[in-house]
Amino acid sequence: MDNQIENNPQQIALQEPTQTAVFMANQNSSQTDTETFAIAFFLVYFYPIGIILMWLRMKNWPLWGKIFLSLPGFLVILGVIAILLSSFIIHSKSRP
């Protein structure tokens, strides 16, 4: 049984992480942290851009969190549409 594990390099690679694999994992973690920080920055200072980046890049964020962060922007857009429609309706009724 031990000969099978020793002779199969794929199993050995899976059992013992190499320094390169550890370095790549740390680099990916660092890149993800930087990306998360950048998207949080855009969400605070440039909300529309942050929302777009969040939906496109943050695949590991939970859906409920994305919806929760997107809801204020959606409500503002609905409010603007409602104001414009009511203004148009009031203006069209006041014409002789």
TORPA-4810 file (N, C-alpha, C, O; in nm, 3 decimals):
<nodes>
NODE_1_0.082_-0.119_0.000_0.000_0.000_0.000_0.087_0.126_0.000_0.057_0.222_-0.071_M
NODE_2_0.194_0.125_0.080_0.282_0.240_0.084_0.353_0.261_-0.049_0.382_0.375_-0.087_D
NODE_3_0.382_0.152_-0.121_0.448_0.164_-0.250_0.360_0.237_-0.351_0.409_0.311_-0.435_N
NODE_4_0.230_0.215_-0.341_0.139_0.283_-0.435_0.141_0.434_-0.412_0.144_0.511_-0.507_Q
NODE_5_0.140_0.476_-0.287_0.142_0.619_-0.256_0.276_0.679_-0.294_0.282_0.789_-0.350_I
NODE_6_0.385_0.608_-0.264_0.517_0.660_-0.295_0.540_0.670_-0.445_0.609_0.761_-0.491_E
NODE_7_0.484_0.578_-0.522_0.508_0.576_-0.665_0.416_0.673_-0.741_0.443_0.703_-0.857_N
NODE_8_0.312_0.721_-0.679_0.220_0.810_-0.747_0.251_0.956_-0.708_0.217_0.997_-0.597_N
NODE_9_0.314_1.033_-0.796_0.354_1.170_-0.761_0.235_1.263_-0.738_0.246_1.361_-0.664_P
NODE_10_0.121_1.233_-0.799_0.005_1.319_-0.780_-0.044_1.311_-0.636_-0.080_1.413_-0.577_Q
NODE_11_-0.046_1.192_-0.579_-0.089_1.178_-0.440_0.010_1.244_-0.345_-0.030_1.303_-0.245_Q
NODE_12_0.138_1.234_-0.376_0.240_1.298_-0.292_0.221_1.450_-0.296_0.229_1.516_-0.193_I
NODE_13_0.195_1.505_-0.414_0.176_1.649_-0.427_0.052_1.693_-0.350_0.050_1.804_-0.295_A
NODE_14_-0.049_1.610_-0.346_-0.170_1.646_-0.273_-0.150_1.636_-0.122_-0.210_1.712_-0.047_L
NODE_15_-0.065_1.545_-0.078_-0.044_1.526_0.064_0.048_1.631_0.124_0.027_1.673_0.238_Q
NODE_16_0.148_1.674_0.052_0.247_1.767_0.105_0.245_1.897_0.024_0.290_1.899_-0.090_E
NODE_17_0.192_2.005_0.083_0.193_2.131_0.009_0.336_2.183_-0.006_0.415_2.181_0.088_P
NODE_18_0.366_2.229_-0.122_0.500_2.282_-0.147_0.504_2.428_-0.107_0.401_2.489_-0.080_T
NODE_19_0.624_2.483_-0.102_0.638_2.624_-0.068_0.572_2.711_-0.174_0.518_2.817_-0.142_Q
NODE_20_0.577_2.669_-0.299_0.515_2.745_-0.406_0.364_2.749_-0.388_0.302_2.854_-0.408_T
NODE_21_0.304_2.637_-0.349_0.159_2.633_-0.329_0.119_2.723_-0.213_0.018_2.792_-0.220_A
NODE_22_0.198_2.722_-0.106_0.169_2.808_0.009_0.182_2.954_-0.031_0.099_3.036_0.007_V
NODE_23_0.287_2.987_-0.107_0.306_3.124_-0.153_0.190_3.169_-0.242_0.142_3.281_-0.229_F
NODE_24_0.146_3.082_-0.333_0.035_3.116_-0.422_-0.093_3.137_-0.342_-0.171_3.227_-0.373_M
NODE_25_-0.116_3.056_-0.240_-0.236_3.071_-0.157_-0.232_3.204_-0.083_-0.333_3.273_-0.075_A
NODE_26_-0.115_3.241_-0.029_-0.103_3.370_0.040_-0.120_3.486_-0.057_-0.181_3.587_-0.022_N
NODE_27_-0.067_3.473_-0.177_-0.078_3.578_-0.277_-0.224_3.595_-0.319_-0.271_3.708_-0.333_Q
NODE_28_-0.297_3.485_-0.341_-0.438_3.494_-0.377_-0.519_3.556_-0.264_-0.611_3.633_-0.290_N
NODE_29_-0.487_3.523_-0.140_-0.556_3.580_-0.025_-0.530_3.730_-0.018_-0.622_3.807_0.009_S
NODE_30_-0.407_3.770_-0.042_-0.373_3.912_-0.040_-0.444_3.987_-0.152_-0.493_4.098_-0.132_S
NODE_31_-0.450_3.926_-0.269_-0.518_3.987_-0.383_-0.667_4.001_-0.354_-0.728_4.103_-0.387_Q
NODE_32_-0.727_3.899_-0.293_-0.869_3.903_-0.260_-0.896_4.011_-0.156_-0.997_4.082_-0.165_T
NODE_33_-0.807_4.024_-0.057_-0.823_4.128_0.045_-0.814_4.267_-0.018_-0.893_4.355_0.017_D
NODE_34_-0.721_4.287_-0.109_-0.706_4.415_-0.176_-0.829_4.445_-0.261_-0.877_4.559_-0.264_T
NODE_35_-0.879_4.345_-0.330_-0.998_4.363_-0.414_-1.120_4.395_-0.328_-1.200_4.481_-0.365_E
NODE_36_-1.134_4.328_-0.216_-1.245_4.355_-0.124_-1.237_4.497_-0.071_-1.338_4.567_-0.064_T
NODE_37_-1.117_4.540_-0.032_-1.099_4.677_0.017_-1.134_4.778_-0.092_-1.201_4.878_-0.064_F
NODE_38_-1.090_4.754_-0.214_-1.117_4.847_-0.324_-1.267_4.856_-0.350_-1.319_4.966_-0.372_A
NODE_39_-1.336_4.745_-0.348_-1.480_4.747_-0.374_-1.553_4.815_-0.258_-1.650_4.888_-0.281_I
NODE_40_-1.510_4.792_-0.135_-1.570_4.862_-0.020_-1.548_5.013_-0.032_-1.637_5.092_-0.001_A
NODE_41_-1.429_5.053_-0.078_-1.401_5.195_-0.100_-1.497_5.254_-0.203_-1.554_5.362_-0.181_F
NODE_42_-1.516_5.185_-0.314_-1.608_5.233_-0.417_-1.752_5.234_-0.367_-1.828_5.323_-0.404_F
NODE_43_-1.790_5.138_-0.285_-1.925_5.137_-0.231_-1.951_5.259_-0.143_-2.062_5.312_-0.140_L
NODE_44_-1.849_5.304_-0.072_-1.864_5.419_0.017_-1.857_5.551_-0.060_-1.940_5.640_-0.037_V
NODE_45_-1.761_5.565_-0.150_-1.736_5.694_-0.213_-1.795_5.708_-0.354_-1.829_5.819_-0.395_Y
NODE_46_-1.808_5.599_-0.427_-1.864_5.601_-0.562_-1.964_5.486_-0.573_-1.937_5.383_-0.636_F
NODE_47_-2.079_5.506_-0.510_-2.177_5.398_-0.489_-2.214_5.322_-0.617_-2.209_5.199_-0.617_Y
NODE_48_-2.251_5.390_-0.727_-2.290_5.313_-0.847_-2.178_5.223_-0.901_-2.203_5.110_-0.942_P
NODE_49_-2.056_5.274_-0.901_-1.943_5.194_-0.949_-1.919_5.078_-0.853_-1.889_4.966_-0.897_I
NODE_50_-1.931_5.103_-0.724_-1.913_4.998_-0.625_-2.014_4.886_-0.639_-1.980_4.769_-0.625_G
NODE_51_-2.139_4.922_-0.667_-2.244_4.821_-0.684_-2.213_4.734_-0.806_-2.225_4.611_-0.800_I
NODE_52_-2.175_4.797_-0.916_-2.142_4.721_-1.037_-2.025_4.627_-1.012_-2.030_4.510_-1.048_I
NODE_53_-1.918_4.679_-0.951_-1.801_4.596_-0.922_-1.835_4.483_-0.825_-1.785_4.371_-0.838_L
NODE_54_-1.919_4.514_-0.727_-1.958_4.411_-0.630_-2.027_4.294_-0.699_-1.996_4.178_-0.672_M
NODE_55_-2.122_4.324_-0.787_-2.195_4.216_-0.855_-2.107_4.140_-0.953_-2.126_4.021_-0.974_W
NODE_56_-2.010_4.209_-1.014_-1.925_4.142_-1.113_-1.809_4.065_-1.051_-1.775_3.957_-1.099_L
NODE_57_-1.747_4.118_-0.946_-1.622_4.062_-0.897_-1.633_3.980_-0.769_-1.551_3.890_-0.748_R
NODE_58_-1.729_4.008_-0.685_-1.738_3.942_-0.554_-1.829_3.820_-0.559_-1.943_3.825_-0.513_M
NODE_59_-1.778_3.713_-0.616_-1.856_3.589_-0.629_-1.873_3.520_-0.493_-1.968_3.444_-0.475_K
NODE_60_-1.783_3.545_-0.399_-1.790_3.476_-0.271_-1.873_3.552_-0.167_-1.895_3.499_-0.058_N
NODE_61_-1.922_3.673_-0.198_-2.010_3.743_-0.105_-2.148_3.680_-0.112_-2.191_3.637_-0.218_W
NODE_62_-2.219_3.674_0.001_-2.353_3.613_0.000_-2.453_3.699_-0.078_-2.442_3.821_-0.083_P
NODE_63_-2.548_3.632_-0.139_-2.649_3.700_-0.220_-2.729_3.800_-0.139_-2.759_3.909_-0.186_L
NODE_64_-2.765_3.763_-0.014_-2.846_3.854_0.068_-2.769_3.983_0.095_-2.829_4.090_0.103_W
NODE_65_-2.637_3.975_0.111_-2.555_4.094_0.134_-2.551_4.185_0.013_-2.560_4.307_0.025_G
NODE_66_-2.539_4.125_-0.104_-2.539_4.204_-0.228_-2.672_4.274_-0.248_-2.677_4.390_-0.287_K
NODE_67_-2.781_4.201_-0.221_-2.914_4.261_-0.236_-2.932_4.373_-0.135_-2.985_4.479_-0.168_I
NODE_68_-2.889_4.351_-0.011_-2.901_4.452_0.093_-2.825_4.579_0.056_-2.875_4.689_0.079_F
NODE_69_-2.705_4.565_0.000_-2.627_4.682_-0.039_-2.682_4.749_-0.164_-2.664_4.869_-0.183_L
NODE_70_-2.749_4.674_-0.249_-2.805_4.730_-0.372_-2.941_4.795_-0.351_-2.982_4.879_-0.432_S
NODE_71_-3.010_4.760_-0.245_-3.146_4.808_-0.221_-3.159_4.960_-0.214_-3.252_5.014_-0.275_L
NODE_72_-3.072_5.034_-0.143_-3.087_5.180_-0.140_-3.080_5.244_-0.279_-3.158_5.334_-0.310_P
NODE_73_-2.989_5.199_-0.361_-2.978_5.253_-0.496_-3.102_5.223_-0.579_-3.150_5.309_-0.654_G
NODE_74_-3.154_5.103_-0.565_-3.275_5.064_-0.636_-3.394_5.150_-0.591_-3.474_5.194_-0.673_F
NODE_75_-3.404_5.174_-0.460_-3.514_5.256_-0.409_-3.502_5.401_-0.455_-3.604_5.466_-0.482_L
NODE_76_-3.381_5.454_-0.464_-3.361_5.590_-0.514_-3.405_5.600_-0.660_-3.471_5.696_-0.699_V
NODE_77_-3.368_5.502_-0.738_-3.408_5.503_-0.880_-3.561_5.496_-0.892_-3.620_5.568_-0.972_I
NODE_78_-3.624_5.409_-0.813_-3.771_5.402_-0.814_-3.833_5.535_-0.771_-3.933_5.578_-0.829_L
NODE_79_-3.777_5.600_-0.670_-3.827_5.729_-0.624_-3.816_5.836_-0.731_-3.909_5.914_-0.750_G
NODE_80_-3.705_5.840_-0.800_-3.687_5.938_-0.908_-3.788_5.913_-1.019_-3.846_6.008_-1.072_V
NODE_81_-3.809_5.788_-1.055_-3.908_5.755_-1.159_-4.047_5.796_-1.114_-4.124_5.851_-1.193_I
NODE_82_-4.081_5.771_-0.987_-4.213_5.807_-0.935_-4.233_5.959_-0.936_-4.340_6.007_-0.971_A
NODE_83_-4.130_6.033_-0.898_-4.139_6.180_-0.898_-4.156_6.232_-1.041_-4.238_6.319_-1.066_I
NODE_84_-4.078_6.178_-1.133_-4.089_6.224_-1.272_-4.226_6.191_-1.330_-4.284_6.274_-1.400_L
NODE_85_-4.276_6.072_-1.303_-4.408_6.035_-1.355_-4.518_6.121_-1.293_-4.608_6.167_-1.364_L
NODE_86_-4.512_6.144_-1.163_-4.615_6.227_-1.100_-4.606_6.370_-1.150_-4.709_6.435_-1.169_S
NODE_87_-4.487_6.421_-1.171_-4.470_6.555_-1.224_-4.527_6.564_-1.366_-4.593_6.662_-1.400_S
NODE_88_-4.501_6.464_-1.446_-4.554_6.462_-1.582_-4.706_6.456_-1.581_-4.771_6.525_-1.660_F
NODE_89_-4.764_6.375_-1.493_-4.909_6.361_-1.486_-4.971_6.491_-1.438_-5.071_6.536_-1.494_I
NODE_90_-4.914_6.552_-1.336_-4.969_6.680_-1.283_-4.956_6.788_-1.390_-5.049_6.867_-1.410_I
NODE_91_-4.843_6.793_-1.457_-4.821_6.896_-1.559_-4.916_6.876_-1.678_-4.966_6.974_-1.733_H
NODE_92_-4.941_6.753_-1.717_-5.030_6.729_-1.831_-5.175_6.757_-1.796_-5.251_6.794_-1.885_S
NODE_93_-5.216_6.742_-1.671_-5.354_6.772_-1.629_-5.377_6.922_-1.618_-5.490_6.969_-1.634_K
NODE_94_-5.273_6.997_-1.589_-5.291_7.142_-1.570_-5.295_7.218_-1.702_-5.322_7.338_-1.702_S
NODE_95_-5.269_7.154_-1.812_-5.276_7.221_-1.942_-5.421_7.243_-1.980_-5.506_7.157_-1.955_R
NODE_96_-5.452_7.360_-2.041_-5.590_7.384_-2.083_-5.628_7.310_-2.208_-5.741_7.322_-2.255_P
</nodes>
